[in-house]
């Protein structure tokens, strides 16, 4: 699995990792170096990736904030 350095992204993935393991698969988590401890505390082997620079994340977050939310249809 691959995750960002945010618990809000990683925690919801954990049930999937557990299901993969129950099905007999090996699970390796690729994550930014700054997030290694959280991955290891969750009991998964860790594959290091570079962290994304704060200024690069700021650009992405600014673009997301400018987008209008999709309209829900019922």
MARRO-529529 format. One line per field, with one value per residue: residue number from 1; x, y, z of N, C-alpha, C in turn. Coordinates in pm, whole numbers. Example, Ala and Ser with C-alpha at 12.3 -4.5 7.8 and 13.67 -1.06 7.14 Angstrom:
2
nr <- 1,2
nxx <- 1319,1285
nyy <- -569,-225
nzz <- 780,708
caxx <- 1230,1367
cayy <- -450,-106
cazz <- 780,714
cxx <- 1320,1290
cyy <- -330,3
czz <- 780,787
//
This chain:
74
nr <- 1,2,3,4,5,6,7,8,9,10,11,12,13,14,15,16,17,18,19,20,21,22,23,24,25,26,27,28,29,30,31,32,33,34,35,36,37,38,39,40,41,42,43,44,45,46,47,48,49,50,51,52,53,54,55,56,57,58,59,60,61,62,63,64,65,66,67,68,69,70,71,72,73,74
nxx <- 84,32,88,20,178,-11,-224,-497,-520,-383,-488,-757,-685,-591,-778,-801,-538,-525,-719,-601,-382,-512,-606,-382,-179,130,200,327,414,446,570,620,937,915,698,748,755,482,383,534,457,199,240,333,562,793,846,1059,992,1055,982,731,794,702,630,554,334,167,99,-60,-267,-376,-483,-681,-853,-957,-1125,-1463,-1694,-1826,-2159,-2402,-2621,-2948
nyy <- -116,235,548,886,1125,1156,1079,1068,973,733,572,488,301,80,-134,-253,-341,-533,-712,-796,-933,-1140,-1276,-1395,-1246,-1064,-754,-443,-117,181,494,842,935,1071,955,702,588,569,384,158,123,44,-207,-287,-368,-130,87,326,657,974,1273,1514,1843,2119,2358,2265,2108,2311,2445,2253,2221,2480,2484,2290,2412,2617,2494,2423,2244,1927,1888,1729,1468,1344
nzz <- 0,-39,113,222,441,635,904,866,612,618,836,757,567,699,767,515,468,673,581,341,445,586,371,285,170,147,296,227,316,151,228,318,457,701,815,892,1154,1233,1050,1113,1383,1342,1262,1013,748,619,344,240,119,-37,141,64,-27,181,50,-202,-137,-45,-280,-410,-220,-228,-488,-460,-275,-430,-606,-682,-484,-586,-700,-513,-602,-573
caxx <- 0,106,17,81,223,-123,-299,-630,-509,-331,-574,-864,-629,-552,-864,-767,-414,-558,-791,-501,-304,-598,-617,-254,-85,225,166,436,359,535,528,729,1028,866,583,794,716,341,367,593,373,79,279,360,695,794,928,1071,979,1088,874,700,827,586,587,485,201,88,46,-169,-379,-437,-565,-799,-944,-1020,-1225,-1595,-1732,-1921,-2297,-2459,-2751,-3025
cayy <- 0,361,649,1015,1133,1194,970,1064,893,600,493,418,194,-33,-252,-318,-415,-652,-807,-854,-1031,-1257,-1349,-1459,-1158,-983,-613,-349,18,288,618,938,903,1130,878,565,540,534,260,49,101,-27,-346,-317,-334,7,118,473,749,1111,1362,1621,1973,2196,2456,2191,2074,2433,2470,2157,2256,2603,2447,2218,2508,2700,2415,2417,2105,1867,1891,1597,1442,1242
cazz <- 0,-39,189,249,579,719,968,805,489,651,924,686,486,782,750,388,492,752,494,250,522,610,243,259,101,222,280,246,307,105,292,339,568,824,861,916,1286,1236,974,1191,1501,1296,1241,872,698,565,227,247,6,-1,183,-31,32,226,-52,-308,-83,-38,-415,-433,-132,-279,-604,-411,-212,-533,-680,-623,-455,-679,-650,-481,-663,-498
cxx <- 89,22,93,129,112,-197,-439,-632,-473,-428,-688,-814,-602,-646,-837,-639,-440,-629,-695,-420,-386,-613,-485,-151,14,191,288,378,468,481,648,811,978,752,620,746,572,315,418,511,244,111,306,505,686,891,939,1057,1020,963,854,727,699,536,516,345,111,25,-73,-290,-449,-527,-693,-900,-1017,-1131,-1358,-1628,-1834,-2060,-2344,-2594,-2819,-3117
cyy <- 123,466,780,1014,1177,1075,957,988,750,515,423,303,67,-153,-327,-399,-542,-756,-873,-961,-1157,-1342,-1412,-1375,-1095,-837,-528,-209,116,418,713,901,956,1049,734,509,495,403,143,20,27,-173,-385,-288,-204,18,270,543,888,1184,1466,1753,2050,2294,2387,2150,2196,2467,2379,2193,2383,2573,2377,2315,2594,2625,2418,2271,2054,1871,1748,1584,1331,1170
czz <- 0,32,192,394,673,776,909,673,524,733,850,598,567,772,618,403,570,667,395,321,548,486,203,187,197,194,318,228,265,163,302,463,702,888,897,1049,1294,1163,1056,1316,1464,1262,1097,837,617,448,221,113,55,47,74,40,68,121,-169,-263,-79,-173,-443,-348,-179,-399,-560,-351,-314,-607,-607,-594,-557,-617,-627,-551,-585,-592
//
